[in-house]
Structures are given as structure tokens and as C-alpha cells.
């Protein structure tokens, strides 16, 4: 097996804060309503981190095998592309990560529903399998949805709706109408991160037959799409605060809007796709920062 450093690089640790943003929002919204079970929070985080690492491994494998990760790619060199991890080793890594993630999901489901709510348990088990399948099928196989411009949709569903609403349901065993708003927000901001990645890689993706939304709509329209996604996300979060009757001090979360405003200005001025690479980290961490601030003010 490859060395530890290679596997850590393949896991893409910088993507992990974004993946837990929805979990934190869903859990702390439940906490604000009087629900409290830190075991659910812990295993929800473990499951989500497992899914994110699995997705990163699968992405490395899929793009590596298809030749999408080549000398034309602008971003950091991937594990299979560089030869640090072989195709067979990555395949084993995907299988092991899938099994560990599924185990964490099963424990999470049992802690949440016990043996009394069989229907809920089955539903979330199927949802867990769907999440694992989605993580793997993003770039792997002939029907990889990431190559058909469907990556944005799946990111929105799993990073936003499933992450936030699903996590809240694990506590409350019901759906609160207001929790849908931060769920959409986190989902849209996650889409913004993917869109940035695709804007950066537009030329190499087009050459490799990876028909992302950016490849389909072109760079100019991709920017407009990017602005719309972020502005809508921030608007919905503000709407959530108003409808939740936030106290003045709870609007502290608006501080997190500043990096996004600056980011939009940077994208507007950008003419070189390569220069968008640092913005991925900024938007991912900005989403995490916004989520953490929201979790804090929800407890006021």
C-alpha cells in the first residue's frame, strides 16, 4: 500500500470542513429546540467524513482511469495521476472506506431510532446506501453522473438537503419547515465550490469529455450562474433568520457574508481560470465559517 502522506493527500483534507457544515447546522438547530444527543452528532460527523473521503478517493480513481487527470489539468496533481497510489490500491481504499462508512451509518441509525422505528431505520439505511453509491458514481463507470453535468444536482441534494434536514430528523423524527432554508443555503454554497472547480478545469474537462455544467454553458454564463447561486444562498439564510425571529445579537452570523462578497468581486474580475484555484478553499471555509456562526447564534 502507498504511504500515509499519499493517502492523506488523496483524502483531500481541505474538503472536509465543507462536508460537515450541513451536519453541524442540522444538529445545532435540533439542539436549539431542546433535543440533545451528542452520540448522534458524533456518528453523523463520522459518516459524513467517511462519505467525503470516499467521494474524493472515487473521484481520484474515476478521473485517473479515464485520463481526465492529465497534464492539461490546472489543479493539484492527483494520487493516481502522479503514481503515488496505484489503481488497484485506490480500488481497495474505496472498498475499505465504503465498509467503514456504512458501519458508522448503521450505528448512527440505531442510536437515533433504536429498534422501535423500523420504517425510519430502513429509510435511512437506504439513504445511506444511496449516499455511498452517489459518492462512488460521481466519476466512476460509463454512467458517471459527473461527466453528464449532474454533479451540481447531487451535491445540492446530499451536501444540503440530506445533510441538514436528514440530521435534524435523526433528532426530532419530524421535518421542521424552517430547517429547509439553511439546508438549501448549505447545498447552494456547496454547489458554488463545485462550480468553481469546474470553472477552473473547463478547458481540460472539455478535452476529456467531462461535460460539466460549466462546459455546457460556457465561462460567461458559468459566472452568472455562480453569482446567482451564492446570492440566493445568502438571501435564504437571511430569510431564515427573519422568520425565526432572531434577536439583534443573533445576526452576528452576517459577518460571514463579507468573504463571499469579496469572492464575488474576485470572480467578476477573473480572466485566468488557473487563478480561481485559491477561491475554492475560500468558499469552502466561508461556508464552514457561516455554518459555525449560525450554530453559535442558534444557542442564544
Helices and strands as residue ranges (DSSP letters): H 4-11, G 13-15, H 16-32, H 38-66, H 79-82, H 87-113, H 118-137, G 145-148, H 151-155, I 156-165, H 166-172, H 179-200, H 202-208, H 213-217, H 219-243, G 248-256, H 257-269, G 273-276, H 277-297
